[in-house]
Amino acid sequence: MAGPVTVAICGCGSRGLDAYAPFQTAFPEKMKIVAGADPRPDRLEKLQKLYGVAPDMCFASDDEMLAQPKLADVMIVATMDRTHVKNAAAAMEKGYDVLLEKPISPDLGQCLALREKAHETGRIAVVCHVLRYTRFYAALEEMVRSGQLGRLVTIEASENVGWWHFAHSFVRGNWRRQDETSPMILQKCCHDMDILRWLAGRRCLAVQSFGGLDFFRPENAPAGAAARCCECPARDGCRFDAEKLYLTDPHCGIEHIGPQWPVDVVATDPTPEKLRAALRTGPYGRCVFRCDNDVADHQTVDLLFEGGLTATFTASAFSDTIYRTIKLTGTEGEVWGDMGRQTLTLHRFGQPEEVIDLKDEKGLFSGHGGGDFGLLHSFFDLVLSGGRDALTGVDASVESHVMALAAEHSRARGGETVDLAAFERQALGAEA
Ligand SMILES: NC(=O)c1ccc[n+]([C@@H]2O[C@H](COP(=O)([O-])OP(=O)(O)OC[C@H]3O[C@@H](n4cnc5c(N)ncnc54)[C@H](O)[C@@H]3O)[C@@H](O)[C@H]2O)c1
């Protein structure tokens, strides 16, 4: 097919419009947005203004856009977690190839049904596991595959969410409740499960998990704390004070980072005045100890892979910055990786240490360590070439979802060991 690939964006939020649409500006020969759907008029206006989408190609909902005849080659599905399958399945039936945000669904039966739908329709369905497209994880995978570590024996990985990021997304924000979106181990860590599965290069057989919601609970509120920060007598001594966080905090205050994520989630085209107004009445101005959140703020998972390879994974809200670390050991060597610092330290046994610096001094790989645009290049190249062999196609992605959902099943049952094949069979039975 000759480029650019035409695109309809379903859900023009932070991912659809802010993370993926800018690819059109950078690579107009690959991507041309021709339609979009979102109930928020400000998002559709932005789509028209920045990307030249015609007003009559902007729709107030997913259903409205999907009721039209096929409008583009591809649909990017970037709505919220629980509508992904509905949107992606309808799009594939209409003949769209699909780029689908993760998680596929918090319901395993639905994940399996979507895999089936992709097979049935023969459409491309790629899931946005952006980490596989980063230089950091690609270098690790190459190291494993090339045999530099010998036979892989263990993996230790951690995801450090960042206390302020956790408060923003998982206490005050969209992903605070399992019944509305997904459990944290799926929502945040299906990426990590996908990376573990990819690096392991073999199927995961069983998991066991512990964890829970420890800190962001009413009993940990400062004495006399109010329900909203703007009315709170304890705000001066509280690092979660919403005005402080979104205006002056070095990690996420507009004074330091400008009008980008996460302040652009609090208010569209944010200014300090708009932020103050949003924090007075909106969800991001609530006390972090008095929200309606229920997702875990720390969780560990033990995993057993084919051939006896073992892995451990820890996710925690309690870190200063956002970063992941990983250590792999093999019969011939070990490697320790810090994604925050973008370094890999390799020890081949009996040889000197080697430090591989993957830093991106020119900022060419921004957006999930380069994963966002790496994913888009790979996806559009696949569509343009008429290929079918995606790095993060729905078949591969479903495996990470089985792992994450089985981990949540285990955590909810005090760490019971879950056999993944049986877990998947049960979900298939329930779906049939
Ligand atoms: N791949 C990644 O690394 C990554 C990172 C962050 C989020 N995500 C995923 O992306 C998805 C979207 O997250 P986000 O941060 O962009 O959230 P968001 O709230 O910014 O965007 C979702 C958008 O969907 C719109 N929407 C709601 N109902 C709709 C409907 N019926 N029809 C059309 N649009 C509708 C909302 O108005 C909003 O603009 C989530 O499922 C999330 O898990 C993935």
The ligand as a Tripos MOL2 file, in Angstrom:
@<TRIPOS>MOLECULE
LIG
   44    48     1     0     0
SMALL
NO_CHARGES

@<TRIPOS>ATOM
      1 N1          0.4840    2.0140   26.1620 N.am      1 LIG1
      2 C1          0.7040    2.6960   27.2500 C.2       1 LIG1
      3 O1          1.8060    2.7450   27.7590 O.2       1 LIG1
      4 C2         -0.4150    3.4440   27.9120 C.ar      1 LIG1
      5 C3         -0.1430    4.5290   28.7650 C.ar      1 LIG1
      6 C4         -1.2220    5.1930   29.3470 C.ar      1 LIG1
      7 C5         -2.5090    4.7610   29.1050 C.ar      1 LIG1
      8 N2         -2.7300    3.6900   28.3010 N.ar      1 LIG1
      9 C6         -4.1000    3.1930   28.0160 C.3       1 LIG1
     10 O2         -4.7310    4.0400   27.0830 O.3       1 LIG1
     11 C7         -6.1380    4.1010   27.3280 C.3       1 LIG1
     12 C8         -6.5320    5.5710   27.3540 C.3       1 LIG1
     13 O3         -5.8190    6.2110   28.3950 O.3       1 LIG1
     14 P1         -5.6210    7.8040   28.4040 P.3       1 LIG1
     15 O4         -4.5430    8.0930   29.3760 O.co2     1 LIG1
     16 O5         -5.5060    8.3220   27.0140 O.co2     1 LIG1
     17 O6         -7.0090    8.2320   29.0550 O.3       1 LIG1
     18 P2         -7.8480    9.5340   28.7040 P.3       1 LIG1
     19 O7         -8.9520    9.6190   29.6880 O.co2     1 LIG1
     20 O8         -6.9450   10.7070   28.5650 O.co2     1 LIG1
     21 O9         -8.4290    9.1980   27.2540 O.3       1 LIG1
     22 C9         -9.5590    8.4160   27.0220 C.3       1 LIG1
     23 C10       -10.4470    9.2300   26.0840 C.3       1 LIG1
     24 O10       -11.5620    8.4270   25.7100 O.3       1 LIG1
     25 C11       -12.6580    9.3200   25.6250 C.3       1 LIG1
     26 N3        -13.9200    8.5960   25.6520 N.ar      1 LIG1
     27 C12       -14.6800    8.2570   26.7340 C.ar      1 LIG1
     28 N4        -15.7990    7.6450   26.3290 N.ar      1 LIG1
     29 C13       -15.7420    7.5850   24.9740 C.ar      1 LIG1
     30 C14       -16.6250    7.0820   23.9770 C.ar      1 LIG1
     31 N5        -17.7700    6.4940   24.3010 N.pl3     1 LIG1
     32 N6        -16.2530    7.1960   22.6850 N.ar      1 LIG1
     33 C15       -15.0780    7.7740   22.3400 C.ar      1 LIG1
     34 N7        -14.2090    8.2860   23.2430 N.ar      1 LIG1
     35 C16       -14.5500    8.1800   24.5330 C.ar      1 LIG1
     36 C17       -12.4880   10.2460   26.8140 C.3       1 LIG1
     37 O11       -13.2410   11.4360   26.6990 O.3       1 LIG1
     38 C18       -10.9820   10.4970   26.7430 C.3       1 LIG1
     39 O12       -10.6580   11.6560   25.9820 O.3       1 LIG1
     40 C19        -6.3690    3.3820   28.6480 C.3       1 LIG1
     41 O13        -6.9860    2.1440   28.4450 O.3       1 LIG1
     42 C20        -4.9810    3.1860   29.2380 C.3       1 LIG1
     43 O14        -4.8360    1.9650   29.9070 O.3       1 LIG1
     44 C21        -1.7100    3.0430   27.7090 C.ar      1 LIG1
@<TRIPOS>BOND
     1     1     2 1
     2     2     3 2
     3     2     4 1
     4     4     5 ar
     5     4    44 ar
     6     5     6 ar
     7     6     7 ar
     8     7     8 ar
     9     8     9 1
    10     8    44 ar
    11     9    10 1
    12     9    42 1
    13    10    11 1
    14    11    12 1
    15    11    40 1
    16    12    13 1
    17    13    14 1
    18    14    15 2
    19    14    16 1
    20    14    17 1
    21    17    18 1
    22    18    19 2
    23    18    20 1
    24    18    21 1
    25    21    22 1
    26    22    23 1
    27    23    24 1
    28    23    38 1
    29    24    25 1
    30    25    26 1
    31    25    36 1
    32    26    27 ar
    33    26    35 ar
    34    27    28 ar
    35    28    29 ar
    36    29    30 ar
    37    29    35 ar
    38    30    31 1
    39    30    32 ar
    40    32    33 ar
    41    33    34 ar
    42    34    35 ar
    43    36    37 1
    44    36    38 1
    45    38    39 1
    46    40    41 1
    47    40    42 1
    48    42    43 1
@<TRIPOS>SUBSTRUCTURE
     1 LIG1         1 GROUP 0 **** ****
